[in-house]
Amino acid sequence: MTRVTIDVGGTFTDCLVLDEKSEIHAFKSETTPEDPTVGLKNVLEKAARFFGKSLPQFLSDDGLLIAHGTTLSTNALLTGKIAKVGLLTTEGFRDTLQIRRGYKNVRTTRFNLFVPPYRPLVPRYLRLGIRERTLCTGIIETAVNEEDVHSAISRLKDAGVEAVAICFLHSYSNPLNERRALEICRNEMKGTYITASHEVLPVFREFERFSTTVVSAAVGPITESYLRTLTRKLGVLGFKGTLYMVQGGGMVQSLEESARRAVSLIGSGPAAAPSGAIRLGQSIGSDNLFSVDMGGTSYDVCLIRNGDIPTTDMNWVGEELVAMKLVDVPSVGAGGGSIAWINSLGLIEVGPQSAGADPGPACYGKGGKDATTTDADLVLGLVPADYFLGGEMPLKENLARDAIRKVAEPLGLDVPGAAYTIFTTVNHVMADKMTEISTKRGYDIRDFALVVGGGAGPVHGGHVAELLGIPTVIIPRFAATYSAFGMLNMEVGRDFARSILSRRSLLDLERVNRLFAEMEVEAHQVLGQLGIKPEDMMIRRSLEMRYMGQFHEVLVPDVPLGQIAGQQLGEIVMAFHRRHKELYTFEMAGREVEFLNACVKATARRQPLGLARIAQAQGPVQTCIKRRRSVLWDPAQGYEDTPVYDGERLGAGHRIPGPAIIEERATTVVVPRCYECTVDDVKNYILSRR
């Protein structure tokens, strides 16, 4: 069985192929923003040629599995290229979306006295009230008024909406009214994307549920259209395998489920990387890891403790809240295409603006005029002009110098000095983001190993580690296709949740058991549609709990399967106290505990990813030197003659002292002076601080 993973990023489309011999082959192609399926097809053609096949021959294998991650939904929301959305909600609650718990614009400092007003995705005239009422207990006090629904549909049709979100009060407790409105809308609005909150996020907290459902509706049409186009093009090419989509929650799911719950694709690409980091951490026996992915536009970071990938349901995408459980991967605008500029204080800053894929950095020769991180790397001698992407894409140093000169001259700097300033500035931006999610949360960053990915990550990773005092850096052979590597390690499955909302003293155990049973039946249905047999499924339960009076909850994992009785309930409460102390250093054993949400994670059983071993080192490492290049490591010392090693000739056990550079076809590894690089038996580059 051949497995393929594809990550469509902002600059490049990455592809990994895991063949039947457990060998991984990497391919890259430029992303085509106007139609991402073109770049996807191009990278698949490269893979097919490598195996000596035409693309139809490559895709005709009925055992072929493709996992596909895309930033399409995220970018659509961030850029405002979304559908025109209408909202049907309980009469009297149409402003829930705009009041939004009083949140001000989240990207604005609290000291800004001129905060611009929040602009909801659905304008008020398209938020229509429907007479109906479901109580928090699930009792239907007022059935949905179908005349109101028909009238609202007529108004939405006249307004030309492309998508409709249905969000009724307390539908998480009983979705009957919402289901009826959904049925009417789908019957009368053929061709319009329709979704309802009980399908997207059936848990309490009205604003969070409303916001997430509206986001799903806003990105639904473009997501559905992309998936339909992709399916059609693959069908024309004779694709007979199985195609999965990567979810922002860290698992993969079917196309049908992804189209129905389009919001689940938010954060699709970055969510995959931490799964790869855990696999790579095994090479040094560490499960405390920093996973970083430096692409063309952003720098995505994730702090992994004890092998657990963190998730959060407070995800702000632009100004919109997505309250689904997504992998917690904060990002900052610092990538290979990030643009250098001079601020009002006369200092060089880098990002968050990016040159993207079109026109890209100036050195690409595609019309870019602004100095970027990649231009600085080229001028410093850190990346090769003649071997970028294995020589497929020659870089033009003269254009890079011209672009950097525009920020150098106003500050009285020469071009190499400005390039070095850009390089160090972007490194500090990335280091600050890592400090934000580690040191500022009480973790010693030196206790973690750094796993570096992304096209530009191996160039900067060692220097960022040096700034933070991180002793060990892992740079995988396929760092340039890091998210795609993570997809090889992801699970097929889905998360389910239902609200309980009860303190322990009033808890109805029969209802709790019923909710778990309902979710597990749904899980078997969803995974069964993917051809997964019941004996091949793994069901894991968890509970979201808190002390009475708290606002935020704690996730208690490993809730026992089967019927929960009084004894198991006591054990769950004790586990909550322990978990709270582990996270916050204290517990309140005498305080009443509240149960909020019951959660089920259903996944398919899979074998751990095995990687092919490489040959042991033959001869001294000096025989693998490919050439020497002048590199500016320190402006005070000027350009230094630096050895450049051929990554293809390095074997397991080779040790390379810094400063040095290693060139692979898809990436360039920079070894700073204070590190030594060791090649392990699966071709990871392990940088150890000297």
ABEGO torsion letter per residue (X at the ends): XBBBBBBBBAABBBBBBBBAAGBBBBBBBBBBAABAAAAAAAAAAAAAAAAGBBAAAAAABAABBBBBBBAAAAAAAAAGBBBBBBBBBBBGAAAAAAAGGGBBBAABBAABABBBBBBBABBAAABBBBBBBBBAAGBBABBBBAAAAAAAAAAAAAAGBABBBBBBBGAAABAAAAAAAAAAAAAABBGBBBBBAAAABBBBEAAAAAAAAAAAAAAAAAAAAAAAAAAAAAAAAGBABBBBBBBAAGBBBBAAAAAABAAAABGAAAAAAAAAAAAAAAAAGBABBBBBBBBAABBBBBBBBGGBBBBBABBBBEABBBABBBBBBBBBBBBAABBBBBBAAGBBBBOABBAEAOAEBAAAGAGBABBBAAAAAAAAGABBAAABGGGABBBBAAAAAAAAAAAAAAAGBBAAAAAAAAAAAAAAAAAAAAAAABAAAGBBAAABBBBBBEAAAAAAAAAAAAAAGBABBBBBAAAAAAAAAAAAABBBEBBBBBBAGBBAAABBAAAAAAAAAAAAAAAAAAAAAAGBBAAABBBBBBBBBBBBGBABBBBBBGBBBEBBBAAAAAAAAAAAAAAAAAAAGBBBAABBBBBABBBBBBBBBBBBBBBBBBBBBBEBAAAABABBBBBBABAAAEBBBBBBBBAAABBBGBBBBOBBBBBBAABBBBBBAABBBBBBAAGBBBBBBX
